[in-house]
Amino acid sequence: MPVGPLTLAGIERAARAQLPAEIWDFIEGGSEGERTLAGNREMFDHYALRPRTLVDVSACSTGTTLLGAELGLPVGIAPMAYHRLVHPDGETATARAAGRAGALLVAGIFASRTLEAIAAESAGPLWLQLYWLRRRDALAALVERAEAAGFAALVLTVDAPRIGRRLRDLRNGFAVPSEIRAVNLDPGLTAATHRAGAGASGIAEHALEQFDPTLTWADLAWLRERTDLPLVLKGILTAEDARLAAEHGVDAVVVSNHGGRQLDGALPALAALPEVAAALPPELPLLLDGGVRTGTDIAVALALGARAVLVGRPVLWGLATGGADGVADVLGLLRTELEHTLALLGRPSPADLDRTALAPWPVHGPRAGQRGP
């Protein structure tokens, strides 16, 4: 019998082979020279593992808790727009797979399925990501719908007052196909995403029209007044902003550089994680988003202070190649690899990971890349 992919790299190759080039570039691309995009992955090579021996690892667990919810593994699906670009079922298929795996799903404001449909297919924790739009009435309406549908938290992306210069999209003149829409917003709010030409990006033009670049810490009070849902800030890379987040009463923080799609040259997410962790109260949950591709990567992030990680592009690879089953394959591989790493590391659960599990990698050279079929 044929053997399926044994690593996420195999799923990546299969997805690339079947997706149109402009869709692949939209998913995979970073901003400008893509230095930060590459750095997110390369930073994991700076750490070695320090395995402990003669530890009972006969019953390793990958479970954890996050904002009071039980997770089967310390992994969430990062917010990404327009899942229907890669599969007709879109976010509803992603939700089914996340529920099956016991993983968190963070649905994006530009989801191509309704909040209600996503919630109906979700059996696990479900959060909603927001950009700060100029139309605050549209934001308020989304928050109200999310609460009614059973979403458990709001994730405000704070690193996108404008969209980064994503050169692949500009070269391709990328626009979202007319049959795929951000169905949770009024069509007039997203019309620009469907318009582009040579040297232009519909995504960037839409952001210039609709994103509010005047957002400051003071505006968080407006959102707090409209909901009792926990508030998570995504896009924190410095100790200074981490301390401000805590002072403003946020409920969790995501260390993220937007997958290398915003400020090129920004710190790799894993490089920023220790300083952000040190600046936050220990009881405030911290997540990492950026570059996670293996179970060992998850273990490294948890040892550096993350409670969980978010995974983005690999989920879309799985969705493209197999719908809900393909996403389940991605999450299943990560669970298998993490459990295997915990056992060989002598740390039977995520709670057993701390900085003593890591050491600097003694040799730095060109990245070998992800190995395996």
C-alpha positions in Angstrom: 0.0 0.0 0.0 1.2 3.5 -0.7 2.4 5.5 2.3 1.2 9.1 2.7 3.4 12.1 3.5 5.5 11.5 6.6 6.2 15.2 7.2 4.5 18.5 6.5 7.0 19.0 3.7 5.4 16.2 1.8 2.0 17.8 2.1 3.5 21.2 1.0 4.9 19.6 -2.2 1.6 18.1 -3.0 -0.3 21.4 -2.4 2.1 23.3 -4.6 1.7 20.9 -7.4 -2.0 21.4 -7.6 -2.6 25.0 -6.8 -2.5 27.8 -9.4 0.7 29.8 -9.2 -0.9 33.1 -8.2 -2.8 31.4 -5.3 0.3 29.6 -4.1 2.2 32.9 -4.1 -0.6 34.6 -2.2 -0.4 31.9 0.5 3.3 31.4 0.7 4.7 34.9 0.0 6.1 37.3 2.5 6.8 41.0 2.3 9.6 42.6 0.3 12.8 40.5 0.3 11.1 37.8 2.6 13.9 38.0 5.1 11.6 37.7 8.1 9.6 34.9 6.4 12.8 32.9 6.1 13.9 33.9 9.6 10.8 32.5 11.2 11.9 29.0 10.1 15.7 29.4 10.5 15.4 30.6 14.1 14.4 27.1 15.2 17.8 25.9 14.1 19.4 28.0 16.9 18.3 25.5 19.6 19.3 22.0 20.6 17.3 19.8 22.9 18.6 18.5 26.2 17.0 15.1 26.7 16.6 13.6 30.2 16.8 9.9 30.7 15.3 7.3 33.1 12.0 9.1 33.1 8.7 7.2 32.8 7.3 8.2 29.4 5.0 5.3 29.0 2.0 7.7 28.9 2.9 11.0 27.3 0.2 13.6 26.9 0.0 16.5 24.4 -3.0 18.1 26.1 -3.1 21.6 27.6 -5.5 24.3 28.6 -5.9 27.8 27.1 -8.3 30.5 28.4 -10.1 27.8 30.3 -10.6 25.4 27.3 -9.2 22.0 27.1 -7.0 21.3 24.0 -5.9 17.9 22.7 -2.7 19.5 21.6 -1.1 22.9 22.2 -1.8 24.0 18.6 -4.3 26.4 17.1 -5.1 27.2 13.5 -3.9 30.7 12.8 -6.4 33.2 11.3 -6.2 33.2 7.5 -8.5 34.7 4.9 -10.4 33.0 2.2 -10.0 29.2 2.8 -12.2 28.7 -0.2 -9.2 29.7 -2.4 -7.9 26.2 -1.9 -11.0 24.1 -1.3 -14.7 24.5 -2.0 -15.7 23.7 1.6 -13.3 26.4 3.0 -13.4 27.2 6.7 -16.2 24.6 7.5 -13.8 21.8 6.5 -11.0 23.4 8.6 -13.4 23.6 11.5 -14.3 19.9 11.3 -10.7 18.9 11.3 -9.8 21.2 14.2 -12.6 19.8 16.3 -11.5 16.2 15.5 -8.0 17.0 16.7 -9.0 19.0 19.7 -7.2 22.0 18.3 -8.1 25.7 18.6 -9.5 27.4 15.5 -9.0 31.1 15.0 -11.4 32.1 12.2 -10.4 35.2 10.2 -12.5 38.3 9.7 -12.2 37.6 6.0 -13.4 34.0 6.2 -15.2 32.8 3.1 -17.8 30.9 5.2 -20.2 32.5 7.7 -19.4 32.6 11.3 -22.5 30.6 12.0 -21.6 27.9 9.6 -18.1 27.7 11.0 -19.4 27.4 14.5 -21.9 24.7 13.5 -19.0 22.6 12.3 -16.7 23.3 15.2 -16.4 20.8 18.1 -13.4 22.6 19.8 -12.5 26.1 21.0 -13.3 28.8 18.5 -11.9 32.4 18.4 -12.6 35.2 15.9 -9.8 37.4 14.6 -10.4 41.1 13.8 -8.7 43.8 11.9 -9.6 47.3 13.1 -11.8 48.7 10.4 -12.6 52.3 9.8 -16.3 51.2 10.0 -16.7 50.6 13.7 -20.3 49.6 13.2 -19.2 46.7 11.1 -16.7 45.6 13.8 -19.4 45.9 16.5 -21.8 43.8 14.4 -19.2 41.1 13.9 -18.5 41.0 17.7 -22.2 40.6 18.4 -22.6 37.8 15.8 -19.5 36.0 17.2 -20.9 36.0 20.7 -24.2 34.7 19.6 -22.5 31.9 17.5 -20.5 30.7 20.5 -17.1 32.1 19.7 -15.0 32.1 22.9 -12.5 35.0 22.4 -11.6 37.8 20.1 -8.1 38.1 18.5 -7.2 41.6 17.4 -4.4 41.8 14.9 -2.3 44.9 15.8 0.6 44.7 13.4 -1.3 45.8 10.2 -2.1 49.5 10.1 -1.4 48.9 6.4 -0.5 45.7 4.5 3.2 44.9 3.8 4.6 45.2 0.3 4.0 41.6 -0.8 6.0 41.6 -4.1 4.7 38.3 -5.3 1.1 39.6 -5.2 2.2 42.9 -6.9 3.9 41.0 -9.7 0.9 38.8 -10.2 -1.6 41.6 -10.0 -3.4 39.4 -7.4 -7.1 39.9 -6.7 -9.5 37.5 -4.9 -11.7 35.7 -7.5 -15.2 37.1 -7.7 -16.8 33.9 -6.6 -15.0 33.9 -3.3 -16.0 36.5 -0.8 -15.5 37.6 2.8 -19.1 36.7 3.5 -19.2 38.1 7.0 -18.9 41.6 5.9 -21.0 43.9 3.6 -19.8 43.4 0.0 -19.1 47.1 -0.2 -16.4 46.8 2.5 -14.4 44.2 0.5 -15.0 45.2 -3.1 -11.4 46.3 -3.6 -10.1 42.8 -2.9 -11.6 41.8 -6.3 -9.9 44.6 -8.2 -6.3 44.6 -9.3 -4.1 45.0 -12.3 -0.5 45.0 -13.3 1.7 45.9 -10.4 -1.2 46.2 -7.9 -2.7 44.0 -5.2 -6.4 43.9 -4.4 -5.5 42.9 -0.9 -3.3 45.9 -0.4 -5.8 48.3 -2.0 -8.6 47.0 0.2 -6.4 47.5 3.4 -5.7 51.1 2.4 -9.4 51.7 2.0 -10.8 49.9 5.1 -8.1 49.5 7.8 -8.0 52.3 10.4 -4.3 53.3 10.8 -5.2 55.6 13.8 -5.7 52.6 16.2 -4.0 53.1 19.5 -4.0 51.4 22.9 -6.7 53.8 24.0 -9.1 52.3 21.5 -9.1 48.9 23.2 -11.6 50.4 25.7 -14.1 50.8 22.9 -13.9 47.1 22.1 -14.1 46.1 25.8 -17.3 48.1 26.2 -19.0 46.0 23.6 -18.2 42.5 24.7 -17.3 40.3 27.7 -15.3 37.9 25.5 -11.6 37.6 26.3 -9.4 39.8 24.2 -6.2 38.5 22.6 -3.6 40.7 20.9 -1.8 39.2 17.9 1.4 40.8 16.6 3.4 41.6 19.7 7.2 41.4 19.2 8.7 43.5 22.0 8.8 43.6 25.8 7.5 47.2 25.7 4.3 46.3 24.0 3.9 43.1 26.1 3.9 45.2 29.2 1.4 47.6 27.7 -0.8 44.7 26.8 -0.8 43.5 30.4 -1.5 47.0 31.7 -4.5 47.3 29.4 -5.9 44.0 30.7 -5.7 41.8 27.6 -6.3 38.1 28.3 -3.6 36.6 26.1 -0.8 37.7 23.7 0.3 36.2 20.4 4.0 36.7 19.5 3.8 37.1 15.7 5.2 39.0 12.7 2.2 38.1 10.6 4.0 35.1 9.0 6.7 37.4 7.6 4.0 39.3 5.6 4.3 42.7 7.2 7.5 44.5 8.2 10.4 42.7 6.4 13.4 42.6 8.7 11.2 42.3 11.8 12.4 39.9 14.5 11.6 36.2 13.8 8.8 35.3 16.1 10.8 32.7 18.0 13.6 35.3 18.6 11.1 37.7 20.1 9.4 35.0 22.3 11.8 35.0 25.3 11.7 38.8 25.8 7.9 38.9 25.5 7.6 36.0 27.9 9.8 37.7 30.4 7.8 40.9 30.3 4.4 39.3 30.9 2.9 38.0 34.1 3.3 34.2 34.2 -0.5 33.7 34.4 -1.1 35.6 31.1 -1.2 33.0 28.3 1.3 33.5 25.5 1.1 32.0 22.0 3.7 31.9 19.2 2.8 32.2 15.5 5.4 31.9 12.8 7.5 29.1 11.3 6.2 26.1 13.2 6.5 23.0 10.9 7.3 20.1 13.2 6.4 18.7 16.6 9.9 19.5 17.7 9.3 23.1 16.8 6.3 23.1 19.1 8.4 21.7 21.9 11.0 24.5 21.4 8.3 27.2 21.5 6.7 25.8 24.6 10.1 25.5 26.4 10.7 29.2 25.6 7.4 30.2 27.3 4.6 29.7 24.9 1.4 28.0 26.1 0.5 27.0 22.5 1.5 27.7 18.9 -0.5 28.8 15.9 0.0 27.1 12.5 -1.1 28.8 9.3 0.2 27.8 5.9 0.5 24.1 6.5 -3.3 24.0 7.3 -4.0 25.4 3.9 -1.7 22.8 2.3 -3.7 20.1 4.0 -7.0 21.7 3.0 -5.9 22.0 -0.6 -4.8 18.4 -0.9 -7.6 16.7 1.1 -10.2 19.0 2.5 -11.1 18.3 6.2 -9.1 15.0 6.0 -6.1 16.8 4.7 -6.2 19.3 7.6 -6.6 16.4 10.0 -3.5 14.9 8.5 -1.5 18.1 9.2 -2.7 18.2 12.8 -2.2 14.5 13.3 1.4 14.7 12.1 2.1 17.5 14.5 0.5 15.6 17.4 2.5 12.4 16.5 5.8 14.3 16.2 5.2 16.3 19.4 4.3 13.2 21.5 7.5 11.4 20.1 9.6 14.4 20.9 8.2 14.6 24.5 8.9 10.9 25.0 12.5 11.1 23.8 13.1 14.4 25.6 12.0 12.8 28.9 9.3 15.4 29.3 6.0 13.5 29.4 3.7 16.6 28.9 3.8 20.1 27.6 3.7 21.3 31.2 7.1 19.7 31.8 8.9 21.9 29.2 11.0 24.8 30.3 14.3 26.5 29.4 16.2 23.6 30.8 15.0 21.5 27.9 17.1 23.7 25.5 20.6 24.6 24.7 22.2 26.7 22.0 22.8 24.7 18.8 26.6 24.4 18.8 27.1 24.8 15.0 25.5 27.4 12.8 25.5 26.9 9.1 23.2 26.8 6.1 19.8 25.4 7.0 19.4 21.8 5.8 15.7 22.2 5.3 12.9 19.9 6.5 13.9 16.4 5.9 11.8 13.4 4.9 9.2 12.4 2.3 
